[in-house]
Amino acid sequence: WETCWFKVELSIPPAWAGREVHFAWESDGEGMVWRDAQPVQGLTKEGEKTSYILTSSLKETEPHSLTLYVELACNGLFGAGKGSMIAPPDPDRRFTLSKAELVVFNRDVYELLVDLEILLDMAQLLGEENQRSFQALYTANQMVNVCDVTDPSTFPAARDLAAAIFSQRNGESQHTIHAVGHCHIDWVTVVHLMERNPELTFACSQLRLTVPWQAQQLEWVRSCYPGLYARIQDFVAKGQFIPVGGTWVEMDGNLPSGESMVRQFLQGQRFFQEQFGRICSEFWLPDTFGYSAQLPQLMRGCGIRRFLTQKLSWNLVNTFPHHTFFWEGIDGSCVLTHFPPGDSYGMHGRVEEMLKTVKNNKDKGRVNHSALLFGFGDGGGGPTQKMLDRMKRMSDTDGLPRVQLSTPDRLFSVLEKESSQLCTWVGELFLELHNGTYTTQAQIKKGNRECERILHDVEVLSTLAVARGGAFHYPASQLQRLWRLLLLNQFHDVLPGSCIQLVVEDALQYYAEIRRTGARLQEEAVQSLCGDLLQPKAGSTESTLLLNTLPWERTEVISRTGPAGTETLALVTVPSMGYAVVREPLLPPQPVAVSKQEDGSIAMENGVIAVHLDAMGRLTSLRLVDSERESVPDGCYANQFALFDDVPLYWDAWDVMDYHLETRKPVTTLLKPLEITLAGGLRGSVSFSLRIGESSTLTQEIVLDATCPYLRFQTQVEWKEAHKFLKVEFPVQVRSTNATYEIQFGHLQRPTHWNTSWDWARFEVWTHKWLDLSEHGFGVALLNDCKYGASAHGNVLSLSL
């Protein structure tokens, strides 16, 4: 990941007057050309950018001697992995500069070669039954006959032959492809390309602000490269550079909370409004690993009515049945949705891709327009001149779909007019791949959930402090900074855990900063809100101030520090979104009873639920005391840990394959048998330890509090395994064909059976804080504070750890 700099001093020979002159550069590392202290051109061999145009026609008045600088990075388009783009970096890898030359570029030869490429592709791909393929073939043959490579004066006649074919127009019914340039990064090259091609439009979907790394790209450009930023703003005003997306980063579409998703749109749309005078009407999220059923409602609430992605073309099992359709969310909100039928955001403008876009379109007959996203989209790079030149020849050529450089607004406006026959897809857009991203990098998942909670609590308490009056000032700017750190970490390769090690290290630092600053802001709000209550008063009994930031009254057992520094338990009640001063704790209607049996098993009961655990900490019984309804089936064990092999086909950090379920091994090696740690009263608890795999360990404390209707499992794992997957399973005595999972601001149901391929493709799904399996009058829910991967198959609830 290191970079180095080259100083390049050029002297163009006077004899090259009137010629097009390039600075040619080839290396296996990415580079950037700097001129007059400004970045002017990206250089990427894999991205077909190996030269910088110094002049299109050298004039006597132009400088013939100049100095450039090239910054060369020790990574390629997709990093520096050892033998694979997803492998860890190779510390011994060396990068080579193989060419640095001053060259004359023969534009006539280049144009002739592009003509021949298009004609030969037409001849090969249109098929023998199509007369246009023969016309293209014979034209190419004539061009070869006419052209004398030693005599440039023959080139125009050859090009005229190609132009005659390309100028033969289509009929009115021909499908129209809206070509939009696309990439994640390398805007300086795109701007340079726009200056040479006024017709080019470019969709930028990476909008972020004020914090490091990708989330800040435009703000980084604005602060670090004001010259480039001014050029971008100019192209935005002209309608060529089109910011799309509407969110702060290209976020993960599953795991962020509802509030986080709202903030993604809020921060993104606010940036668009402030910087470009308008908000986005398109949500552009081409590379995220699935899309929550809540997104349509959030989009509509944030002024967005159109959605574009292509990721579901990656489905491993089922082919998604539409490319243009209405997507309906859990509240009935609908957005017009388009998947480019070429199933890519990295097209190169070739004949083959145009034909695929038409042939592959699942909604032929319903609509006659579709998108094609061209450029080296993944990894950066973006569009190239050759891509543009190919598509110019296909703008309206008989036998090929009509191709026009377009904008997202122009595309969706036409689709809206044609939308009367479109189908509607209801619910989530589930990606049948990359299911491992719900669990990969557990520390990142935990940090996200914790920081979402911290920011919620700080905002609630700060709002209450403002409402109470006084000198307290709402910490808006500090909260915005913390939110932007959190939103940055929700980028679709960070929160899913599919990022490189350096990014993981940064992400954990950002979480630490949110925790640290959040704790300080929370303390300041509490001092303002309840400062007088925190002051000890003479003669008063020892008291505890408790705050509840949730919208319902809570009665719970808490731990508090006594005057001697000892921890004591108390049963307390705190009102909704409020606080209480507790001096005398409540007495439970029934204390927790804990008893150990002769076989080493332990029973616990609190008057609400009764549980029985075997010596390995597994639940053999979980009953509601009033109804005597048993939750654990006979002969089954709940809280059963199981280890699976995790060897996916390719995407190691991203995937877990369905065949991992065939390798299930229950964890049964006991390191420390079940023992009582708290004997009852307000709280009873037991603990045990297991060995997992070859060298990992698990310690768990199981806690039952007075009056509490649920059992808590506090689990610590020291994980040292490779290519293994740990889960915990809860078979329950409930029968239902659907389980319910929490999502953003709601829930959805997924089948517990595998009747169809659509069902079994969801062998591993995502949830937020809970999943539930219920039948009429009874059910069991599995809650968590930092996990997202889960499943419910048959009567077994499983949480991926």
Secondary structure by P-SEA (a helix, b strand, c coil): cbbbbbbbbbbbbcccccbbbbbcccccccbbbbccccccbbbbcccccccccccccccccccccbbbbbbbccccccccccccccccccccbbbbbcccccccccaaaaaaaaaaaaaaaaaaccccccaaaaaaaaaaaaaaaacccccccaaaaaaaaaaaaaacccccccbbbbbbbbbccaaaaaaaaaaacccbbbbbccccccccccccaaaaaaaccaaaaaaaaaaaaacccccccccccccccccccaaaaaaaaaaaaaaaaacccccccccccccccbbbcaaaaaaaaacccbbbbccccccccccccccbbbbbccccccccccccccccccccccaaaaaaaaaaccccccccbbbbbbccccccccccaaaaaaaaaacccccccccccccaaaaaaaaaaacccbbbbcccccccccccccccaaaaaaaaaaaaaaaaaaaaaaaaaaaaccccccaaaaaaaaaaaaaaaaccccccccccaaaaaaaaaaaaaaaaaaaaaaaaaaaaaccccccccccccbbbbbbbcccbbbbbbbbbbccccbbbbbbbcccccbbbbbcbbbbbcccbbbbbccccbbbbbcccbbbbbccccccccccccccccccccccccccbbbbbbbbccccccccccccccccccccccccccccccccccccccccbbbbcccbbbbbbbbbbcccccccccccccccccccbbbbbbbbccccccbbbbbccccccccccccccaaaaaacccccccbbbbbccccbbbbbbcccccccccccbbbbcc
